[in-house]
Structures are given as structure tokens and as C-alpha cells.
Amino acid sequence: MALYEHVVIARQDISPQQAEALNEEMKAIIEGLGGHIAKIEYWGLRNLTYRIKKNRKGHYSLLAIDAPSDAVKEMERQLSINEDVLRYMTIRMEELDLELSPVLARRDRDRERSDRPERPDRPDRPREDFAA
């Protein structure tokens, strides 16, 4: 079986639960045709670089797939019929990267930074106010 990374952008009008349900539909198609989903990441509602079908935002998802090509073709056929899907792209890979994607890794890193308490003022340095 071949290895693929698959990214889907769904319309902004659907809820996050519907976007997750779309991921589950893709998983059912792949597994029904003898494949395996190694990883599913929901990236959330993100801004698009340019409008697609009058949408400024979209629900992004990334799937790491180990499946025969027929299963991937059937999944793409189903996505092309689905009105909630704006775009999708499947890329064949030499090996699957099962670590956290850079999109989610950056989001987690930003959360860690915001959770840290701010550094208190240093008592050994006087604060100087500069007047113009």
C-alpha cells in the first residue's frame, strides 16, 4: 500500500463538529477499502489566502493515510461531490510523519508562552519614564 498526506478545506459555514464528521466519513471510506488512517489532525477555522467560492475562511484537516490508490481515488471522488468541501489535495509520501504538524506545534508553543506568568519588574533597576 502507498502512503499519502491529505489536506481538506471545508466551508466556513459548517460547525467544527460537522468538519470532524467529514473526517470520520473519509476514515470510513479508506478503512472500508482496505486502508488505514495513521493520523487525523483538525487544524480549525483558518483564514484563506484568497477567496474560494465566496469564502474567506475554511476548516482545515490533515490526514496521514496508508491505503491502496483505489481507496484514495474513491475518497477524492466523494469529496468532489460534497458541497461542504472547498478544496482538497493528496500527496504521495515516501514515509508518514506521525509527529505533530508544524501548524499544531506552533499553536501549542503559543499556548505555552501565554500560560507563563509575566516576569516581575526587577527591583534593582529603577524604572525611568521618558517625557517628550
Sequence and secondary structure as in RCSB ss.txt:
>XXXX:A:sequence
MALYEHVVIARQDISPQQAEALNEEMKAIIEGLGGHIAKIEYWGLRNLTYRIKKNRKGHYSLLAIDAPSDAVKEM
ERQLSINEDVLRYMTIRMEELDLELSPVLARRDRDRERSDRPERPDRPDRPREDFAA
>XXXX:A:secstr
 EEEEEEEEEETTS HHHHHHHHHHHHHHHHHTT EEEEEEEEEEEEEEEEETTEEEEEEEEEEEEE HHHHHHH
HHHHHH TTEEEEEEEEESS   S  HHHHHHHHHHHHHHS      TTS       
